[in-house]
Amino acid sequence: MKTVDISGYPVMLKQLSTCPFRTDERGRHPDSVLAAKIQQRCLTQASQNCHHPSLSGQPETHLCRGARDFQLQIFYRLGLLTDPTDEVWKKARTRLALLFA
């Protein structure tokens, strides 16, 4: 698997219609196994690229909004973030970068 530095990738503004994290009227993911695999990877390895561009042969240059929203909720519930927002995430990353620089 090729490693790519995604630290500068922006997050999609919204979930797209093909996002694995979208849910139906009963709150279920279209492919719960795929969603669970991505969730595990998002908590233990790295953020998820938005797959939508690759569906049309375009480069993947953004992070998945659905995956980021999942990360925000989990890190907020664990007390690592004071609010489950992109702004708080950015501030936390900046603080951590300074601690480990």
N, C-alpha and C positions, 0 to 999 in steps of 0.2 A: 504494500500500500504506500503510495506516494504521500509524503508529509508536505503540507502547504502552510505557510504562515498566514493565518486568517485574522491576526490581531487587529488589523486595520480595516477589516471588512465591515461595512455598515449592516445593520439589521433591517430586514424588510419592514416597511411601515405597517403592513397588515398581513394576515394569513391569506394565502392564495387559494383558489378553488381546488387545487390539487394537493394541498398541504396534508401530510400524513396525520397532523394533529387536529384537523377539522373534525367536527362531530356531527352526528345526525340528530334528529329530533329527540332521541332517547339518550343523547350524550355519549354515544359510542363512536369510537374511531372506525374508519372504513377497514383498516387492517390493524387490529389490536396487537398482533405479534410484531409488526414493523414499528408501530408507535412505541411499544415497550423496549425494543432494541435501541431505538434512537434515544429514548429517555435514559436508559442505562448509560449509554455512551456520553450523553450530555452531562451526566453527573460524575462520571469517572475519568473521562478522557479529554473531550474537547467540545466546543460548540458545533452545531450542525450547519453546514452550507444549505442554502435554499436550493432545492433540486429543480425548481421550475425552469430555469434557463437551459439546463441540460436536456430537457424534454424537446427543445427545438434546436439543439446543437450549439447553443451559446455558452460562453464561459460562466462558471459559477463565481459571482463576485459579491454576493450578499449572504448574510446569515439568515437562517430560518426564523421567522417571527413566532411560529408555533412552538418551536423548541426553546427559544429564548423566554417566552412567556412561562413555559414549564419550569425552566431554570429559576426565573425570578420568584415564582411561587414557592418552590422548594427551599431556596436559600433564605427567603423571607421567613418561612415557617421554622427554619432551623435557627433563626436569630442572627444570621450572617448579614442580612440587609435590614435596614430600618423601614423600608417600604419596597414593595415589589415593582419598581419602576426602572426604566433604562437609565435615568439620571443618577439614581442611587447606585446602580450597578457600575456605572462609569466612575463615580467617586470612590467606590470600594476597590475597583481595579487599580486606580491611581494610588490609593493608600498602600495597597499590597505591593505594587511595583516599587514604591519608595522603601518599604520595609525590606524587600529582598534584593535591592539593587546593590 
